[in-house]
Amino acid sequence: MAQRGCDNVICLNETSKVVESSIWLIIGWALHYIPFFAMGRVLYFHHYFPALLYSSMLSGVLLNFIVNTAPATIFPQWHKMGYHVVSGPVSGGIVFR
């Protein structure tokens, strides 16, 4: 990680938290999604809702990580301005859609 410009402890801790939570969410998604392949009956939407919940949480974790770390890598000298440049359109697209 130090070769990519992430040499401080805060960045490494944040990355390890995101990786750990992502692994748990992928495991939860797999445990709720994969068993339905073995069923030989018709599956309806409500069978997939728990897996959808896990994939939605994983999307939120990854989007939060990207929005918080992308400005530091794209705009290293203007980190705070870069944060607002990236998070503004993302949150605006979600709210005003």
N, C-alpha and C positions, 0 to 999 in steps of 0.2 A: 504494500500500500504506500510505502514511502516513495517509491519511484513514480507514483501517480500524483504526488503532491499532497498526500494525506498522511502527514507525519505527526500530527498532534494527537494527544490522547483522546480529546473530545471527539474528533472525527472517527477515530478507530472504534471508540465505544459506541458511537451512534451507528456505525456500519455493522458492528457485531450484533447490536440489538435488532436492527432491521433484518439481518440474515437469520437470526434465531427465531424471531416472530414469523418470518416468511416460511421457514421450514415447518413450524407448528401449524400454520394455516394450510400449507400444502398437504400435510399429513391429515388434517381434519377434512379437507376437501376430498382427498382420496378415499378416506374411510366412509364418507357419505355418498360418493359417486360410483366407485368401482363395483360395489356389491350388486348394483342393478344390472350389470352386464350378465350376471349368472341367472337372473330371473327369466323365466320363460313366459311371462304374461305381459299384458299391456301395461305400460307405465305412463302415468299422467304427470302433469306439472308438479303436483304436490310431492311427488317422490324426489324431485330434484331440488326443492327449495332449500334444504339444509346445505347442500353443496353450493348452491348459489350464494348463500349467506357467507360461506367461507371464501369464495372467490371474490365477493364484493369487499370483504375486509382486507384481503390480500391486495386488491386494487388500491384501496385507500392507503395502506401502509406504503406501497411502492410509489404512489403519486406524491405522498407527503415527503418521502425520501428524495425523490427527484426534484421537487419544488424547493426543498431546503438545501440541496447540495449542488444543483446545476448552476445557480448564480455564482457560487464560489469558484467553480471551474471555468465558466465562460467569461465572467467579469471579475477576475481576482482582485483588482484594485477598487472596484465599485461594488463590493459585495452587497451592501444594503439596497442600493438602487437596483442591482440585478435581481435581488429577491422580489422586489415589487414588480419589476418588468416581467418576471416569469409567473409569479403567483396571481397577478392582476387578471390577465386574460384567462387563466385556468379557472379561477373562482368566478369570474364574470360569465364564462361559458356555462358553468354549472348552475349558477343562480338564475341567469336570464335566458335559459334555454326554453 
